[in-house]
Amino acid sequence: MADVNVKLVKSLIGCKKDQIATAQSLGLRKIGDVSVQPDNAQTRGKIKKIGFLLEVTEA
């Protein structure tokens, strides 16, 4: 199974609480944080929800 690298590139300040919770569930707290996540439906849904804050690459 493939993995994806998820990097937070924009600030969470001013975001809705559910968007902040989604970022934290991906292991992202500060700008520049990088997390390796499995490429599955749950991860893709989280990425879709806050994609405007993220940079996603294949691992």
PECORFEN-V23002 format. One record per pair of residues at least 6 apart in sequence whose C-alpha atoms are under 7 Angstrom apart, sorted by the first residue. I is the first residue (numbers start at 1). J is the second residue. Records with the same first field share a line. If there is no record, write none. Layout:
I=J / J
This chain:
2=38 / 39
3=36 / 37 / 38 / 39 / 58 / 59
4=36 / 37 / 38 / 39 / 56 / 57 / 58 / 59
5=34 / 35 / 36 / 37 / 56 / 57 / 58 / 59
6=34 / 35 / 36 / 54 / 55 / 56 / 57
7=32 / 33 / 34 / 35 / 54 / 55 / 56
8=28 / 31 / 32 / 33 / 34 / 53 / 54 / 55
9=31 / 32 / 53 / 54 / 55
10=31 / 53 / 54
11=31
12=20
19=50
22=46
23=29
26=35
27=35
28=34 / 35
